[in-house]
Amino acid sequence: MSQMTATVRATPRPTRATTTAKRPALRVVDAAPKSGLHIGMGAIIALMIVTSFIAALLLNTLRAEGSFDLSALQSENARLHATQVSLEAEVSQLQSPATLAERAEDLGMVSSPSTAVLRLSDSAVVGVAAGVVDGKTYTVQMSAPAADDGAVSADEDAVAGE
């Protein structure tokens, strides 16, 4: 292998044309001048804080008002419930058999010595109904309804009285 020797020639760097223009002298400057933007931002933040306090105050007031309304409605509900219970007790007392019998006697009604019951499955009268009129009793006997139209016929001799 052969070694080649290379010769390197040093070429001078091209020179710049030197200009004699002088740079301006450096000086210390203050930060950018303050504008009204900082005052405006502070006013916006203060306005937001005041608005949030007013909103919190209004919400608290509405909540308290709702609480008072709720307590008034609850007391009215308790009062109405007590009225309902007393009225239900009064209705139960008025519907009792003893009260009904007493009121019937006050109206001049007398109790029947026997009862008759209508059986719905075949429309039959079970038992004998007897009434009391000035100490006299009478018995009601009903004929069976007609099988074709299901209407009850009024029969004058079905009532036997003494």
Sequence and secondary structure as in RCSB ss.txt:
>XXXX:A:sequence
MSQMTATVRATPRPTRATTTAKRPALRVVDAAPKSGLHIGMGAIIALMIVTSFIAALLLNTLRAEGSFDLSALQS
ENARLHATQVSLEAEVSQLQSPATLAERAEDLGMVSSPSTAVLRLSDSAVVGVAAGVVDGKTYTVQMSAPAADDG
AVSADEDAVAGE
>XXXX:A:secstr
                              S    THHHHHHHHHHHHHHHHHHHHHHHHHHHHHHHHHHHHHHH
HHHHHHHHHHHHHHHHHHHTSHHHHHHHHHHTT    SEEEEEETTTTEEEEEEEEEETTEEEEE      TTT 
     GGGEEE 
